[in-house]
Amino acid sequence: MKVTIDDVAKMAGVSKTTVSRILNGHFEHATEETKKRVLEVIRELDYRPNALARGLKQMRTNVLGIILSNLQNPYWTRVLEGVEDACRALDYSLMICNSNDDPQLEEEYIRGLQMRQVDGIIINPTMKNFALYESLIRNKYPVVAVNRKVAELELDTVVVDNVMGATLAIDQLCKNGRKNIAIMVYPPEGVSPRLERIEGYKLGLSRNGLAVRDSLIRILPEKKGIVREATKELLTQSPEVDAIFSTNNMMTLEILEAIKEQNLRVPQDISLIGYDETVWSKHLDPPLTTVNQPAYEMGEIAVKSLIKRIQAKRPVKPKTTLLEPNLIIRRSCGTK
């Protein structure tokens, strides 16, 4: 039996107009409680408002949607450049959303983009809406995941080899004589790049004959100022630490700030390698060694994969594209 907007409104205890507004992303007339209740009912009933439109409409909109996790991170600016250039070259327009790694926002954007009839979605998933991702795949909605792998789901994915990236960093630090290497990482919680960077860190230590010490693996909340304080605490508690591997460019600047506040020098006292090349990496003093990810290529490949799926006449087997990072060596790691 087909679920209608009337069913949603009745179960949520609101008007059809309210449901329609929320589906279209117009939240200004609804309280947070109402919005949450309506979205929960939509999810529970698996209501798909554009099912009829999809059946009637044979023409495409030539519009793609992209949902990224943090547009303040320079890495995503570079990914977006690749996405936009590929869209332009292939005559597609783009709608850009920023979830801030918030699963509720992510769900709202996915449903909103579907309501706006985009032909497909590129997403850096929060990893907290598995049932929704599963529903997209089950309903054959074109979607490509970037940066993060969604375990147990078969969908097109474009990722970078994070184990390789981390081992490149640790190998270089060991080559430069560092023996007490700490790692800073945001909470893994099923997020594949974070898990793989920890794995690569451990692998790098082991193959260079160094023991893995849990006390040097610092998992930190994504909150401003936390990394700085945690770095100062680490350097006070473990003064033998002679290198830090930062797994995110947003935390690297806080690590540098903390090292300076401890009256230590990079690389003379503490070597440092950061993840992701940025426009400011080479301008720091000393210039920062970075694990460089092919971000532009990731965006470009994601668009081409998505359009291939949209235009396919018959089912296409999902594919995972694994890109390789490289190490840009500068003075911060102790290389002279």
C-alpha positions as CSV (number, residue, x, y, z in Angstrom):
1,M,0.0,0.0,0.0
2,K,1.4,3.4,-1.1
3,V,2.3,5.8,1.7
4,T,1.0,9.4,1.0
5,I,1.7,12.8,2.4
6,D,-1.6,12.6,4.3
7,D,-0.3,9.5,6.1
8,V,2.8,11.3,7.2
9,A,0.9,14.4,8.3
10,K,-1.6,12.3,10.3
11,M,1.0,10.1,12.0
12,A,3.1,13.2,12.9
13,G,0.1,15.2,14.0
14,V,0.8,18.1,11.7
15,S,-0.7,19.6,8.5
16,K,0.2,18.5,5.0
17,T,1.7,22.0,4.4
18,T,4.1,21.5,7.3
19,V,5.2,18.2,6.0
20,S,5.7,19.7,2.5
21,R,7.7,22.6,3.9
22,I,10.0,20.3,5.9
23,L,10.5,18.0,2.8
24,N,11.5,21.1,0.8
25,G,14.0,22.3,3.4
26,H,12.0,25.2,4.6
27,F,12.3,24.9,8.4
28,E,11.7,28.5,9.5
29,H,8.0,27.9,10.3
30,A,8.6,24.6,12.2
31,T,10.0,24.0,15.7
32,E,13.0,21.7,16.1
33,E,10.7,19.2,17.8
34,T,8.2,19.2,14.9
35,K,11.0,18.9,12.3
36,K,12.5,15.9,14.1
37,R,9.1,14.2,14.5
38,V,8.2,14.6,10.8
39,L,11.5,13.3,9.7
40,E,11.2,10.3,12.0
41,V,7.7,9.5,10.6
42,I,9.1,9.8,7.0
43,R,11.9,7.4,7.9
44,E,9.5,5.0,9.7
45,L,7.0,4.9,6.8
46,D,9.8,5.0,4.2
47,Y,7.8,7.8,2.5
48,R,9.3,8.7,-0.9
49,P,7.5,11.8,-2.1
50,N,9.0,11.9,-5.5
51,A,8.2,8.3,-6.4
52,L,5.4,9.3,-8.8
53,A,7.5,12.1,-10.3
54,R,10.2,9.6,-11.0
55,G,7.7,7.3,-12.7
56,L,6.3,10.1,-14.9
57,K,9.5,11.9,-15.7
58,Q,11.9,10.5,-18.3
59,M,14.0,13.6,-18.7
60,R,16.9,14.3,-16.3
61,T,17.6,17.6,-14.6
62,N,21.4,17.5,-15.2
63,V,21.9,18.6,-11.6
64,L,24.0,16.7,-9.1
65,G,24.1,17.1,-5.3
66,I,27.1,16.9,-3.1
67,I,27.1,16.6,0.7
68,L,30.4,17.3,2.4
69,S,31.3,17.0,6.0
70,N,33.3,20.2,6.8
71,L,33.7,23.0,4.2
72,Q,36.1,24.8,6.7
73,N,38.6,22.1,5.9
74,P,40.8,23.2,2.9
75,Y,40.9,19.5,1.8
76,W,37.3,19.7,0.9
77,T,37.8,22.9,-1.1
78,R,40.2,21.0,-3.3
79,V,37.8,18.1,-3.7
80,L,35.0,20.5,-4.6
81,E,37.2,22.1,-7.3
82,G,37.5,18.6,-8.9
83,V,33.8,18.1,-8.7
84,E,32.9,21.5,-10.1
85,D,35.3,21.2,-13.0
86,A,34.0,17.8,-13.9
87,C,30.4,18.9,-13.7
88,R,31.1,21.9,-15.9
89,A,33.0,19.7,-18.5
90,L,30.1,17.2,-18.6
91,D,27.3,19.9,-18.7
92,Y,26.0,19.3,-15.2
93,S,25.0,21.8,-12.5
94,L,25.8,21.3,-8.8
95,M,24.0,21.8,-5.5
96,I,26.4,21.9,-2.5
97,C,25.5,21.0,1.1
98,N,27.6,21.0,4.2
99,S,26.5,18.4,6.9
100,N,29.1,19.5,9.5
101,D,29.3,15.7,10.2
102,D,25.8,16.0,11.7
103,P,23.7,12.9,10.9
104,Q,20.4,14.8,11.2
105,L,21.6,17.5,8.8
106,E,22.8,14.9,6.5
107,E,19.4,13.2,6.4
108,E,17.7,16.5,5.8
109,Y,20.0,17.3,2.9
110,I,19.6,13.8,1.3
111,R,15.8,14.0,1.4
112,G,15.9,17.7,0.3
113,L,18.1,16.9,-2.7
114,Q,15.8,14.0,-3.7
115,M,12.8,16.4,-3.5
116,R,14.6,18.8,-5.8
117,Q,15.0,16.0,-8.3
118,V,18.8,16.0,-8.5
119,D,20.0,13.1,-10.7
120,G,22.4,11.7,-8.1
121,I,24.3,12.5,-5.0
122,I,28.0,12.5,-4.0
123,I,28.5,12.2,-0.2
124,N,31.1,12.0,2.4
125,P,28.9,10.0,4.8
126,T,28.7,10.7,8.5
127,M,28.5,6.9,9.0
128,K,25.4,7.4,11.2
129,N,22.6,7.0,8.8
130,F,23.2,3.4,7.6
131,A,19.4,2.6,7.1
132,L,19.1,5.7,4.9
133,Y,22.2,4.8,2.8
134,E,20.8,1.2,2.5
135,S,17.5,2.6,1.3
136,L,19.2,4.7,-1.4
137,I,21.0,1.6,-2.7
138,R,17.9,-0.6,-2.5
139,N,15.8,2.0,-4.5
140,K,18.6,2.2,-7.1
141,Y,19.2,5.9,-6.4
142,P,22.5,7.0,-7.9
143,V,25.0,7.7,-5.2
144,V,28.8,7.8,-4.8
145,A,30.6,7.9,-1.5
146,V,33.9,9.8,-1.2
147,N,36.7,9.6,1.4
148,R,34.9,7.2,3.7
149,K,34.0,3.5,3.1
150,V,30.5,2.4,4.1
151,A,31.0,-1.2,5.3
152,E,28.6,-3.9,4.2
153,L,27.0,-1.7,1.5
154,E,27.8,-2.1,-2.2
155,L,28.1,1.3,-3.7
156,D,30.5,3.3,-5.8
157,T,33.3,4.7,-3.6
158,V,36.3,6.9,-4.2
159,V,38.9,6.8,-1.4
160,V,42.6,7.3,-0.7
161,D,44.9,4.6,0.7
162,N,45.1,5.9,4.2
163,V,47.2,3.0,5.5
164,M,49.8,3.8,2.9
165,G,49.7,7.5,3.7
166,A,50.3,6.9,7.4
167,T,53.1,4.4,6.8
168,L,54.8,6.9,4.5
169,A,54.8,9.4,7.3
170,I,56.1,7.0,10.0
171,D,58.8,5.6,7.7
172,Q,60.1,9.1,7.1
173,L,60.2,10.0,10.8
174,C,62.0,6.7,11.6
175,K,64.4,7.4,8.7
176,N,65.2,10.7,10.4
177,G,66.0,8.9,13.7
178,R,62.7,9.5,15.6
179,K,61.9,6.7,18.0
180,N,59.0,8.1,20.2
181,I,56.3,9.0,17.8
182,A,52.9,10.1,18.9
183,I,49.7,10.2,16.8
184,M,46.8,12.6,17.1
185,V,43.5,11.5,15.6
186,Y,39.8,12.4,15.9
187,P,37.4,9.7,17.2
188,P,37.4,6.8,14.7
189,E,33.8,5.6,15.4
190,G,33.6,3.6,12.2
191,V,35.2,6.4,10.1
192,S,37.5,4.5,7.7
193,P,40.2,7.1,7.1
194,R,40.8,7.6,10.9
195,L,40.9,3.8,11.5
196,E,43.2,3.2,8.6
197,R,45.6,6.0,9.6
198,I,45.9,4.4,13.1
199,E,46.5,1.1,11.4
200,G,49.2,2.6,9.1
201,Y,50.8,4.3,12.1
202,K,51.1,0.9,14.0
203,L,52.3,-0.8,10.8
204,G,54.9,1.8,10.3
205,L,56.2,1.5,13.8
206,S,56.3,-2.3,13.7
207,R,58.2,-2.6,10.4
208,N,60.8,-0.1,11.7
209,G,61.3,-2.2,14.9
210,L,59.5,0.2,17.3
211,A,56.9,-0.9,19.8
212,V,53.3,0.5,19.6
213,R,52.5,2.4,22.8
214,D,48.9,3.0,23.5
215,S,49.8,6.1,25.6
216,L,51.1,7.8,22.4
217,I,47.8,7.2,20.5
218,R,45.8,10.3,21.4
219,I,42.1,10.1,20.3
220,L,40.6,13.6,20.7
221,P,37.2,15.2,20.3
222,E,36.6,17.5,17.4
223,K,36.4,20.7,19.4
224,K,38.4,23.9,19.1
225,G,41.3,24.1,21.6
226,I,41.2,20.4,22.7
227,V,44.1,19.4,20.5
228,R,46.3,22.2,21.7
229,E,45.7,21.3,25.4
230,A,46.1,17.6,24.7
231,T,49.4,18.2,22.9
232,K,50.7,20.2,25.9
233,E,49.6,17.4,28.2
234,L,51.3,14.8,26.0
235,L,54.6,16.7,26.0
236,T,54.5,17.2,29.7
237,Q,53.6,13.6,30.6
238,S,55.9,12.0,27.9
239,P,58.9,14.3,27.5
240,E,60.6,11.6,25.5
241,V,58.2,12.2,22.5
242,D,60.4,13.3,19.6
243,A,57.8,13.4,16.8
244,I,54.0,13.9,16.3
245,F,51.9,12.6,13.4
246,S,48.9,14.8,12.9
247,T,46.1,13.0,11.0
248,N,44.1,16.1,10.1
249,N,45.2,19.5,8.8
250,M,42.7,21.2,11.1
251,M,44.5,19.9,14.2
252,T,48.0,20.5,12.9
253,L,47.9,24.3,13.6
254,E,46.8,23.6,17.2
255,I,49.7,21.1,17.6
256,L,52.2,23.7,16.4
257,E,50.7,26.3,18.8
258,A,51.1,23.9,21.7
259,I,54.7,23.0,20.8
260,K,55.5,26.8,20.7
261,E,53.8,27.3,24.1
262,Q,56.0,24.6,25.6
263,N,59.1,26.4,24.4
264,L,60.0,23.6,22.1
265,R,61.2,23.8,18.5
266,V,60.2,22.1,15.3
267,P,62.1,20.0,14.2
268,Q,65.0,20.3,16.6
269,D,63.0,19.1,19.6
270,I,59.8,17.7,18.0
271,S,59.4,16.6,14.4
272,L,56.0,17.0,12.9
273,I,54.1,15.6,9.9
274,G,50.6,16.6,8.9
275,Y,47.9,15.0,6.8
276,D,46.8,16.9,3.7
277,E,48.7,19.4,1.7
278,T,47.3,23.0,2.0
279,V,48.2,26.3,0.5
280,W,49.8,27.3,3.8
281,S,51.9,24.2,4.5
282,K,55.0,25.4,2.7
283,H,54.8,28.9,4.2
284,L,55.0,27.8,7.8
285,D,58.2,28.1,9.8
286,P,59.6,25.6,9.3
287,P,57.8,24.4,6.2
288,L,55.5,21.5,7.0
289,T,56.0,17.9,5.7
290,T,52.6,16.6,4.6
291,V,50.8,13.5,3.4
292,N,49.3,14.8,0.2
293,Q,46.0,13.3,-1.0
294,P,44.8,13.5,-4.6
295,A,41.8,15.5,-3.5
296,Y,41.0,17.1,-6.9
297,E,41.2,13.7,-8.6
298,M,38.8,12.3,-6.0
299,G,36.2,14.9,-6.8
300,E,36.7,14.5,-10.6
301,I,36.4,10.6,-10.5
302,A,33.4,10.8,-8.2
303,V,31.5,12.9,-10.7
304,K,32.4,10.6,-13.6
305,S,31.4,7.5,-11.6
306,L,28.1,9.1,-10.7
307,I,27.2,10.2,-14.2
308,K,28.2,6.8,-15.6
309,R,25.7,5.2,-13.1
310,I,23.0,7.7,-14.0
311,Q,23.3,7.1,-17.7
312,A,23.7,3.4,-17.6
313,K,21.1,1.4,-19.5
314,R,21.5,-1.7,-17.4
315,P,22.8,-2.3,-13.8
316,V,26.4,-1.4,-13.2
317,K,28.4,-3.3,-10.6
318,P,29.6,-0.9,-7.8
319,K,33.3,-0.1,-7.9
320,T,35.8,1.1,-5.3
321,T,38.5,3.4,-6.6
322,L,41.6,3.5,-4.4
323,L,43.9,6.5,-4.9
324,E,47.5,6.7,-3.7
325,P,48.9,9.5,-1.6
326,N,52.4,10.8,-1.6
327,L,54.7,12.4,1.0
328,I,55.8,16.0,0.4
329,I,59.0,16.3,2.5
330,R,59.9,19.6,4.1
331,R,62.0,20.6,7.1
332,S,59.3,20.0,9.9
333,C,60.0,16.2,9.8
334,G,63.7,16.7,10.6
335,T,65.0,16.2,7.1
336,K,67.8,18.7,6.4
